[in-house]
Amino acid sequence: MSLPAPKLSHQSLQQAAHWYVQLQEEPVPAHLQQQWQLWLDQHGDHQAAWHYVQRVGQRFAPLLEDGGAAGRVLHQPQRFSRRAGLKTLLVLGASSMLGWQAWRGAPLTGWTADLSTGIGESRHTRLADGSQLWLGAQSAIDLDFTAQARVVHLRFGEMLVDTAHDPRRPFFVDTAQGRMQALGTRFAVCQQGDLTRLNVYAGAVEVCTALGGERRIVQAGQRVDFNAQAIAASGPAQSTGQSWVDHRLNAEDMPLAQLLHTLGRYRHGHLGWHPSVAQLSVMGAFPLDDTDRALALLQAALPVRVQRLTPWWVSVEPA
């Protein structure tokens, strides 16, 4: 994914990426390969991180084969010892597949969705009832329109919807955390880990949590986050929920990690960040159709530096 592989530390991922770059030399010096093998054997996280970096690099190798060492497929370091190979398989298990699918922008649950988007792709569609729906990058929905109700299930990602009036069929949006009923409205829904974020721009939306059963009506101009048990205190609606439709990310006192998470859905490769910069507050407008420029703007405005180990491995570090 554009995001780091799950359950892997930033340090392990960065170390693996540095090793990847060093081991592009052909032939690989024996001492360097020995040092890499020692590092690999130190911890299961190292093996999982190495596997992740290899998969990302190999995916981009055909695109960058004329771009020098950074674009070549790695050959020598793939020669794991039997012990290292078995340990890697045990450590990775299902999580490696999930991490790889997430990086590619095609999570496993999105393959069968009614509508889905990939990295950097957004989609606008007019639904059968006349409602308009915009789907953000790396997002997927299912549609269930019947004579009794109109239901959109957001599997992952984000969406903006402008609902058509139909008093006989209520309009619902479901996420893993709960159900939202549109009360004649324009609103945005974003799934963020174990939370759903709702921004209401017109009309109102009633929220009901999936497990707790808590209910609340959210009015135009308000925003709430909720999980399966409870709804957080409301705040002012943020334009970021709909600015992406115009290929722009409006950040209003947004944590840097959240902004980078979104940028990562609009660029190929790995975009990571050091934990110490995750909570830096960001204000401004950032282009989603030119994420390199967005990163340059961040570097100019914040005490951070953008580290590019390869064209497809980028990390935001403390300045």
C-alpha positions in Angstrom: 0.0 0.0 0.0 1.0 3.4 -0.1 0.9 2.9 3.7 3.5 1.0 5.7 2.9 -2.7 6.0 0.7 -3.5 9.0 2.4 -4.0 12.4 5.9 -3.1 11.2 7.8 -0.3 12.8 9.0 2.7 10.8 12.5 1.9 11.8 12.4 -1.6 10.4 10.9 -0.4 7.2 13.5 2.3 6.7 16.4 -0.1 7.5 15.0 -2.6 5.0 14.8 0.1 2.4 18.4 1.3 3.0 19.6 -2.3 2.6 17.6 -2.6 -0.6 19.4 0.4 -2.1 22.9 -0.8 -0.9 22.4 -4.3 -2.3 21.8 -3.0 -5.8 25.5 -3.2 -6.6 26.3 -6.1 -8.9 27.9 -8.3 -7.9 27.0 -7.8 -4.3 30.2 -7.7 -2.1 30.4 -10.8 0.2 30.8 -8.7 3.3 27.8 -6.6 2.5 25.6 -9.6 1.9 26.8 -11.1 5.2 25.9 -8.0 7.1 22.5 -7.9 5.5 22.0 -11.6 6.4 22.9 -10.8 10.1 20.4 -8.0 10.1 17.8 -10.1 8.5 18.2 -12.9 11.1 18.0 -10.5 14.0 14.2 -10.2 14.2 11.1 -11.4 12.5 10.1 -7.7 11.9 13.3 -7.4 9.7 12.2 -10.3 7.5 8.7 -9.0 7.2 9.9 -5.5 6.4 12.4 -6.9 3.8 9.7 -8.9 2.1 7.5 -5.8 1.9 10.3 -3.6 0.4 11.2 -6.3 -2.1 7.6 -6.6 -3.3 7.3 -2.8 -3.7 10.6 -2.6 -5.5 9.8 -5.5 -7.9 6.4 -4.0 -8.7 8.1 -0.8 -9.8 11.2 -2.4 -11.5 9.5 -2.7 -15.0 8.5 1.0 -14.8 12.0 2.2 -13.8 14.3 -0.3 -15.6 16.0 2.6 -17.4 16.3 4.6 -14.2 19.4 3.2 -12.8 20.0 1.1 -9.7 16.8 2.3 -7.9 14.7 0.6 -10.6 16.4 -2.7 -10.9 14.9 -5.9 -9.6 16.9 -7.2 -6.8 18.6 -10.6 -7.5 21.3 -11.6 -5.0 19.5 -10.8 -1.8 16.6 -13.0 -2.8 18.8 -16.0 -2.1 17.6 -16.5 1.5 19.0 -19.3 3.5 16.5 -22.1 4.2 16.2 -21.0 7.8 15.6 -17.4 6.9 13.1 -18.3 4.3 11.1 -20.5 6.6 11.2 -17.8 9.3 10.0 -15.3 6.8 7.0 -17.4 5.8 6.0 -18.0 9.5 6.3 -14.3 10.4 4.4 -13.0 7.4 1.5 -15.3 7.2 -1.7 -13.6 6.1 -0.5 -10.2 7.1 2.0 -10.0 4.2 -0.7 -10.5 1.7 -2.8 -7.9 3.4 0.1 -5.4 3.4 0.9 -6.1 -0.2 -2.7 -5.7 -1.3 -3.1 -2.5 0.7 0.0 -1.1 -0.9 -1.2 -1.9 -4.4 -4.4 0.0 -3.7 -6.6 -3.1 -4.2 -7.5 -4.5 -0.8 -8.8 -8.1 -1.0 -12.3 -7.0 0.0 -12.4 -4.5 -2.9 -12.1 -7.0 -5.7 -15.8 -7.9 -5.7 -17.2 -4.4 -4.9 -19.9 -2.9 -7.1 -17.7 0.3 -7.5 -14.1 0.8 -6.6 -11.1 3.0 -7.4 -7.4 2.5 -7.4 -4.4 4.6 -6.5 -4.8 8.3 -7.5 -8.2 7.5 -9.1 -11.5 9.2 -8.2 -14.9 8.4 -9.8 -18.2 10.2 -10.2 -21.4 8.4 -10.9 -25.1 9.1 -10.9 -27.1 6.4 -9.1 -30.3 4.9 -10.3 -32.4 7.2 -8.1 -30.7 10.3 -9.4 -28.3 10.8 -6.5 -24.8 11.8 -7.3 -21.9 10.0 -5.7 -18.1 10.7 -5.8 -15.7 7.9 -4.8 -12.2 8.9 -3.6 -9.0 7.1 -4.4 -8.6 3.5 -3.1 -12.2 3.2 -2.1 -15.0 0.7 -2.7 -18.7 0.5 -2.2 -21.6 -1.9 -2.7 -25.1 -0.7 -3.7 -28.3 -2.2 -2.5 -31.3 -0.3 -3.9 -34.7 -1.9 -3.4 -38.3 -0.7 -3.4 -38.0 -0.2 0.4 -34.6 1.5 0.8 -31.4 2.8 -0.8 -28.3 1.5 0.8 -24.6 2.3 0.0 -22.1 0.2 1.9 -18.7 1.8 2.1 -16.2 -1.0 2.4 -13.2 1.3 2.7 -12.0 4.7 1.6 -14.1 7.8 1.3 -17.2 9.0 -0.6 -19.2 12.2 -1.1 -22.9 11.9 -1.9 -25.6 14.4 -2.9 -28.9 12.5 -2.3 -32.0 12.7 -4.5 -35.3 13.2 -2.8 -37.4 10.0 -2.5 -39.7 10.0 0.6 -40.7 6.4 0.1 -37.1 5.0 0.2 -34.8 6.2 2.9 -31.1 6.6 1.9 -28.5 4.9 4.1 -24.7 4.7 4.1 -23.3 1.8 6.1 -19.7 1.3 7.4 -18.3 -1.2 9.8 -18.9 1.3 12.6 -22.6 2.1 12.0 -25.4 3.3 9.8 -26.0 6.9 8.6 -29.4 8.0 7.3 -29.6 11.0 5.0 -32.3 13.5 5.8 -32.2 15.3 2.4 -28.5 16.2 2.3 -25.0 16.4 0.9 -22.4 14.7 3.1 -19.0 13.0 3.1 -18.1 9.7 4.7 -14.5 8.5 5.3 -13.4 5.2 6.9 -10.2 5.7 9.0 -9.1 2.5 10.6 -11.7 1.7 13.4 -13.4 5.1 12.9 -15.9 6.6 10.5 -15.8 10.4 9.9 -18.9 12.1 8.8 -19.0 15.7 7.4 -22.4 17.1 6.7 -22.6 20.0 4.2 -26.4 20.3 3.6 -29.4 19.0 5.3 -28.8 16.5 8.2 -27.7 12.9 8.8 -28.8 10.6 11.6 -26.0 8.3 12.9 -26.6 5.0 14.6 -23.6 3.0 15.9 -23.3 -0.7 15.0 -22.8 -2.1 18.4 -23.7 0.5 21.0 -26.9 1.7 19.2 -26.2 5.3 20.1 -28.0 7.7 17.9 -27.5 11.4 17.0 -28.6 13.7 14.3 -25.7 15.7 12.7 -26.7 19.0 11.2 -25.3 20.8 8.2 -21.9 22.4 9.1 -21.1 19.7 11.6 -18.6 16.8 11.7 -18.5 13.7 13.9 -16.3 10.7 14.3 -17.7 7.5 15.6 -16.8 3.9 16.2 -19.0 0.8 16.7 -19.8 1.7 20.3 -20.0 5.5 20.5 -20.2 8.9 18.8 -17.6 11.6 19.7 -18.4 15.2 20.3 -19.3 17.1 17.2 -17.1 19.8 15.6 -17.3 22.1 12.6 -17.5 20.4 9.2 -14.2 20.3 7.3 -13.9 21.1 3.6 -11.4 18.3 3.2 -14.3 15.9 3.0 -15.2 17.3 -0.4 -12.2 19.2 -1.6 -10.6 16.0 -3.0 -13.3 16.1 -5.7 -11.4 19.0 -7.2 -8.1 17.2 -6.8 -7.2 19.3 -3.7 -6.8 18.4 -0.1 -7.7 21.2 2.3 -6.0 20.7 5.6 -7.6 22.6 8.6 -5.5 21.9 11.7 -5.0 18.4 10.4 -2.4 16.0 11.9 0.4 15.4 9.5 -0.1 11.6 9.7 -3.7 12.0 8.5 -2.6 14.2 5.6 0.2 11.8 4.5 -2.2 8.9 4.8 -4.5 10.6 2.3 -1.6 11.6 0.0 -0.5 8.0 0.0 -3.7 7.0 -1.7 -2.9 9.3 -4.6 0.7 8.2 -5.3 2.3 4.9 -6.2 4.8 3.4 -3.9 5.5 3.7 -0.2 4.9 6.9 1.6 5.9 6.7 5.3 6.5 9.0 8.2 8.6 9.1 11.4 6.4 8.7 14.5 7.7 12.0 15.9 6.2 14.1 13.2 2.8 12.3 13.1 1.0 14.9 15.2 2.3 18.1 13.6 -0.6 20.3 12.7 -1.0 21.2 9.0 -2.9 24.1 7.4 -3.3 24.8 3.7 -4.3 23.4 0.4 -2.3 20.6 -1.2 -2.6 19.2 -4.8 -3.7 15.6 -5.0 -2.8 15.4 -8.7 0.8 16.4 -7.9 1.8 14.7 -4.7 5.5 15.5 -5.1 4.6 19.2 -5.1 2.4 18.6 -2.0 5.4 17.0 -0.2 7.6 20.0 -1.2 5.0 22.4 0.3 5.0 20.4 3.5 8.8 20.5 3.7 8.7 24.2 3.2 6.1 24.8 5.9 7.0 22.3 8.6 10.2 21.2 10.4 10.4 18.1 8.3 12.4 16.8 5.4 11.3 14.5 2.6 13.7 11.6 2.3 13.6 9.7 -1.1 15.6 6.5 -1.0 14.2 5.6 -4.4 11.6 7.1 -6.6 9.1 4.7 -5.1 10.2 4.8 -1.4 9.6 8.1 0.3 9.5 9.0 4.0 8.9 12.2 5.9 11.4 12.6 8.7 12.2 15.3 11.3 14.2 18.1 9.9 
